[in-house]
Amino acid sequence: MKASIISTIVATLLAASNAAPVDTARQFQASITFYGAAGASFTQLFPTDDQIL
């Protein structure tokens, strides 16, 4: 009884870990907002993965 429960749990964990592959090509961006006079603002996104735009 104990072995069947353990094998069921292991099989479930293996199936769940292979269900959705992880996307390895992720691009992260940093958002910087510059604030000026009279409430003016400017927002710029900068890539953080050495990618040239």
Stockholm file with secondary structure:
# STOCKHOLM 1.0

chainA/1-53         MKASIISTIVATLLAASNAAPVDTARQFQASITFYGAAGASFTQLFPTDDQIL
#=GR chainA/1-53 SS CHHHHHHHHHHHHHHHHTTSCCCCCCCCEEEEEEECGGGCEEEEEEESSSCCC
#=GC SS_cons        CHHHHHHHHHHHHHHHHTTSCCCCCCCCEEEEEEECGGGCEEEEEEESSSCCC
//
